[in-house]
Amino acid sequence: MLRYLGKRFLLILPTIFVPLIMVFLLLRLSPGDPAGMMLGDQATADQIAALREQLGLDRPLHVQFLIWLKGIVTLDLGQSIFFREPVMEIIPRYAGVTILLTLVALTLAVLIGVAMGVISALNRNNPIDRGVVTTAVLGISVPEFWFALLLIFLFSVTLRWFPVSGYTPPSAGLIAWGTTIFLPALALGVRQSALMTRMMRSSMLDVLDEPYITTARAQGLPERTVLGRYAMRTASIPVVTVAGLSAGYMLGGVVAIEIIFSLPGLGRLLVEAVARRDYPVVEGGVLTIALVLAVLNLLIDVLYAILDPRIRYK
């Protein structure tokens, strides 16, 4: 296992640096000048040139790349062009909101998907099963932003159970934080919960037909033990794969949810940074997302071996 983990850590490096290099090139080759945007339309050519020199944007592209690469290795991501603060101080303030939102959304998606999938599989081909499958299909078809607006209208505007927008940090109290994070997390996780429902149902049906399940029942083991210890443990492996893919999907689609609910998250920060041509912030945000995805994928691979003893990594 340790040897496998070492190899995976080496594979993480290209997973992180390839998107970073693409972002570096796309930002600098795309139209737009950060210096001109900062100084405004009234700035003279000399003022813009002086600011470009101050920011290091007048240097050749390969020199900028080497300076950027050195900063990545030394964990010095530079200073934000617009915030005038170190990127290492800006990113954690926004990334914490996005990571918490994604984790809560992923937890809701797994809990709902596994529960509904098991209920559907245990009630094969009856009205409960058909109702769950129909709901799952509808859930996959609904875009997150549309479901988010529906949740706001129902629970915030009509019932007034949750605030319409805004964010309260966990330090202000779990209840206050929960009321501001629940609706965004539910809106972000609803499609993935529907996907996990279908995956769990299909996997559970396959496992229930396995000979070892029939043998366990023939030995007189309680149905709860057969389902919990044997069936669900094996059936959960495909769901773990989907959960890993869902985490990446959520991190990529969190921008719309953060904008709708006015959350100060990393996705919203990146959209604004791209519009401002704030290169260091964009690169730091992409690096953070790449690291989170790499760690999640590594944890999922380790979880495979925990769920199924037959899986051994060499």
N, C-alpha and C positions, 0 to 999 in steps of 0.2 A: 504493500500500500504506500509506504514512504517513497519508494522508487517511482511509483506511478504519480504521486503528488509532485515530485520533483520535475518529472517530464511535463506535467500540466502547467506548472509555473513557467517553464520555458516557452510553452505554447501560448501563454497569456501575452507575452511580449509583442509578437506580431499582431495579435488581436487588438492590442491597445494602440500600437504605433501606426498601423496602416490607416485607420480613420483619422488619427491626428495629423498625419502627413497630408492626407487629402484635404482636410479642413484648412491647414496652413496654406496650401497652394490655392485653393478656391477663394479664400478670403483676399489674398493679395493679387490674384489675377482678375478678380471681378471688378466692375466699374465702381468708382466711389473713392473718395480721399478722406480719411479720418481728420486730417488737419484742416481741410476746407470745411468740413461739417462742423468742427468745433469752433472755428473762427467766424463762420457765417458768410453771407453773400457780400458783406461790405469789406471783407479782408482783401488786402493787396497781395500780389504775387510774392513779394518779398516776405511778408508776414507768414504766408503759408509755407514758403520754403524754409524759413527759420524754424517754424514749429515741426516740420517734417524732419529736419536735422536733429532737433531736440528729442523727438520720439524715435529716431533711428530708422525712419521709413525711407530715407534717401539712400540708404546703403543697398548694394546689389542683393538680389534675392537669395543667392547662396550664402552670403554673409549673414543675412537675417535668419536663414535656416539654421546655420551653425550656432548662432547666439541662442535661438529658440531651443535647439536640441540640448545645449549646455544647461539651460534653465530647467528643462524637464528632468535631466539627470540629477541636478543639484536641488530639485524641488523649489526652484525660484521661478515662479510663473510670471514674473514681471509685475508691472503696475498698470492698473486700468487706465485707459486713455481718458475716460469720462469721469469716473469716480475719483480718480487721483489717489487710489488706495491700492495696497498690494492685493493681487488676485487671491493669494492664499488666505486673506482675511475676508474677502467678499464671498467666495464660493461656499464656505461652510454655512453662512447665514441663510443662503437660499437652498443649498443642496439638502440641508436637514429637513426642510418642509417637503421637498419632492420625495426623498427617500421614505419618510414616515408615511406620506400619502400612498406611495406605491406598496409599502409593506402592509398597510391596513387594507388596501384594495385587494391585494393578493390573498391575504388571510380570509377576507369575506368571500372571495371567489372560490377558494379551496373548500371552505366550510359548506357553502351553498352547493357547489358542484358535486362534492363527494356525497353529501346527504341526499340530494335529489337523485343522483345516479344510482345509489344503493336502493332507495325507495322504488325507483322505476324498475330496476332489475328484479327485485323481489316480488313485484306485481306485474310480471311479464304479460303483455297482451291484454291487460284489463283496462278499464277506463282511467285508473290512476296513471298507468304507464303511458297511455296515449296523451293524457293531459300534460304530463311532465315533458314528453318529447316535443309536443306542440309548443309549449312555453319556451323550451330550449331553442327551438328553431326561430321563434320570434325574438328571443334575446340576442341571438347571433345577428339578426337582421337589423337591429336598432342601433344607430350610431350613438357614440357616447355623448356627443354634444346635445343631441335631441333628447336623450334620456335625462341628461343633467337639467335641461330646461323644464322638463316635465316634473322632475323631483322638486325643483325650486317652486314651481307653480302649486304643486300639491301640498308639500310639507312646510314650505316657508311662507308663501303668500296666503294660501287658503287656511291651513291648519295652524300656522305660526309656531310649529314645534322647533324649527331650526332657523338660524339666521340666513338671510338671503345670500350674503357674501361676507368676506373678511376671514381673518385667521387669528386664533388665540393660541399662543405657544403652550406646550405642556407644563411649563413652569408656573403658569397662571392657574393650574388646576386641571385634573384629568377630565372632569365633567365639562368644563368650559371648552377645553381642547376637543373633546369628543363631539360636541355639538357643531363645531366648525369643520371637522374632518370627516364626519360620517357620510354626509350626502355626496361630497366629492369622491370619496373612496367607493361608495356604492355605484355612482355613475361610471367611474373608471373600471370597476370590476365586473359589471353586469354581463358584458359580452363574454368575458373570459369564464365566468361561472357557468354560462350556458354551454360553452365549448367543453368545459370539464364535466358537466353533467352528461353529455353525450358520450364522452370518452369513458367515464366511469361506468356508465350503464353497459356499454359494449364490452368493456374489459371484465366487468363483474359477471355478465352472462357467460362469457367464455370460461371463466374460472369455475363457476358453479357447475359446469358440465364436466369438469376434470375428474378423473378416477379417484384421486386422493380425497376430494370433497365427499364423494359417495362412500368411500371407506371410513372416513371420519364419522359420518352420520350413522353408518352401519355399526360402528363400535359403541354407539350410544352417547357420544359426546353431545352436550347441550348445543342447541342451534346458535346461541350467542357466541359460544366458543368457536364453533365451526366458521361462522361468518367473520368474527373479529380477529381471531388468531391466524386463520388460514386463508380464507377467501379475500378479505379486504386488504390484507398485507400484500398479497401477490397482485391483486387488481389495481393497487395504488401506483405501481411502477410506471405505467403509461401516463397517469395523471401527474406524476412528478416531472416527467418530460414536458408535458403541456404547461405546468406551472413555471418551469424555467423559461420557456418561450413566451409565456404570458407576461412575465416580469419585464423582459425586453420590450415587448409590445407596449406595456403600460408606460415605461419610461419614455418611449418614443411618442406616445399619444397623450402625455400628461399636459402638454401645452394648452390645448383647448380647454381642459378642465380647470387649469389654474387661471386662465383668463376669465372664464365664465364666473367662477366663484371668487375672483380677486385674491388669489393665494400668492404670497410672495415666494414662489418656487423657482427652481433652477430652469425649468422650461420657459417660463415667462421671461426670466432674465436673459436667456440665450436669444430669444426672439428680439428683444430690445437691443441687445448687444450687436446682433447682426445688422440691424437697421442703422446703428450708430457707427458701424465698422470698428467696434471695440475689440480688436484682435486678441489681446491677452485674455479677456473674459470669455470669449467664445472658445478659445483653445483650452482654458482651464475647465470650462463646463463640459466640453466633450471628453476631456481626460477623466473627469470625475465619473461621468456616465459609463465610459468604457471600463473603468476599474470596478465599478459596482456590478456591471454585467459579467465581467470575468470572474469575480468572486462568487457570484450567484451560480454560475455554471459549474464552478468547481465544487461548491457545496452540494449541488444536485447530483453530480457524479458520485460523491462520497455517500450520499443518501441512498443511491441504488444498492450499494453493498450492505447497508444496514437493513433495508427492506427485504432483500432477497439474498440469503446466504450462499446461493449457488453462484452469485456473481463475485468473481475475484479478479482484481487488477494486478497485472504483472508489469 
